[in-house]
Amino acid sequence: SSRYGIGCLSKEAYDFVDFLKESGQTYWQILPFGPTGFGDSPYQSFSTFAGNPYFICLESLIDDGLLKKEECDAADFGNDPKDVDYGKLYMNRYPLLKLASERFFEKPDEEYASFINENADWLEDYGLYMAVKQDNGGRSWLEWEDDFRLRKPEVLEKEKEKLGDEIKFVYFQQYMFFKQWKKFHIYTKKQGIKIIGDIPFYVASDSADTWANPELFQFDADRMPSAVAGCPPDAFSADGQLWGNPLYNWDYLKETRYEWWVRRISHALEICDVLRVDHFRAFDEYYSIPYGDKTAVNGKWKKGPGIGLFHAVREKLGEVQIIAEDLGYITESVRELVKETGYPSMKVLQFAFDGSEKSEYLPYNCTKNAVIYTGTHDNETTRGWFEDTSDHDRDFARRYMNSMHSDAGGFVWGFIRLAQASVCDTCIVPIQDYLVKGNEARINFPSTTGTNWRWRLVPNELSSALAASIFDMTQVYGRLPVPETPETDEDEAESGSEAESEK
């Protein structure tokens, strides 16, 4: 809970890393941190390569002489330290960043020009996209005039001149984000904490990615989508889910040896240590819904790229650490693809306790090459699940744990213990569960907007007593980081062994 409206790359983020180290942890899993638009979802970003300007630390800009403390203190970011007010954030943070940008360009850092050159392959398109988007009242490029929508070169050149100041402002935001992130990432590594990043499978239709690279997607000759993404009707939704993201043109991508996807994964792994790839099942088969449909009922499953994409990743990048998010409707061919890649799959403990009492997510059905979660950002908190689930499922969980705790705290910590004790190589526990928070702390309720991605952790909730409790459980189940052996003269040039256990 940083000071100015949203958690960012401030002292509080460094303090959280210290807490993780004190607790004996190895990983911190984060959500995608691209710039967000309507609905504030990190899975609907204006760019798959850019960083979210909201995460720029204003205190650091004060230290750099680009802002004054009183300027930041005067801004209204809301009064609830546990809740992100995105409306006020949008209205008040960008003017501060604009002011800092104007002061910055009076005497830019020496590293600024190098950053622009090194990231030109995505930054130039992103800068122009955001500037033209603002000039069009924030509308998606699908609603722009044809000259802009179809990227006529002579028109874009004129726009670059006309919108030069706005483009520079976008560049400044990205420079500051990545400058601060690089410093922070160095610190996490020093403290022995690896960052698990998150890469959405699809990109947003309202993005620089789709506007600048239409050949990568299933667009018609007029550059309008021919089909969009979603998932089919099921027991939870009679109409299915209509996400609306553009679908990939896998034939074209295959011809290029999946160069764009390789570049995307490479970029993500430059700023993170491990990568969770969302909606992994779509690499096997993806759900295609005709563009213009109001529901997902008429969609059809179509073949994705399969293992070929990951062969290309290995050819270009070598062995990379990826977690396959293989949740949801899973077929045998999806299981085979995950197995063939060798990547660990995901197991969600909340899913284990259902009417069948034979779920594949029960710990005795789990495998070693997997990451087990009590729940994810898309689920209820474990306390929320305990309070809302059916009597049968709650009682089955108690019987399984051999614990008849009637209080939420005892149940939640027993649930965490069950995950820690599993055979899975890695165990991830949301901080809300360690704090025994209810659904008031839920991050996301899929297929809804307006109340998601808002919960904030208040720093004083993280005590030394909590760290000691987490450390003790982590130690009991053999998940503490393995100490690195001091390098000798013989292996000085070799990297030290890295802990692969997960807390």
Buried (B, 14 or more C-beta within 10 A) or exposed (E): BBBBBBBBBBEBBBEBBBBBBBBBBBBBBEBBBBBBBEEBBBBBBBBBBBBBBBBBBBBBBBEBEBBEEEBBEEBEBBEEBEBBBBEBBEEBBBEBBBBBBBBBBEEBEEEBEEBBEEBEEBBBBBBBBBBBBBBBEEEBBBEBEEEBBBBEEEBBEEBBEEBEEBBBBBBBBBBBBBBBBBEBBEBBEEBBBBBBBBBBBBBBBBBBBBBBBBEBBBBEEEBEBBBBBBBBBEEEBEEBBBBBBBBBBBEBBBEEBBEBBBBBBEBBBEBBBBBBBBBBBBBBBBBBBEBEBEBBBEBEBBEBBBEBBBBBBEEBEEEBBBBBBBBEEBEEEBBEBBEEBEBBBBBBBBBBBBEEEEBEBBBEEBBEBBBBBBBBBBBBBBBBBBBEBEEEBBEBBBEBBEBEBEEBEBBBBBBBBBBBBBEBBBBBBBBBBBBBBBBEBBBBBEEEEEEBBBBBBEBEEBEEEBBEBBBEBBEEBEBBBEEEEEEEEEEEEEEEEEBBBBB
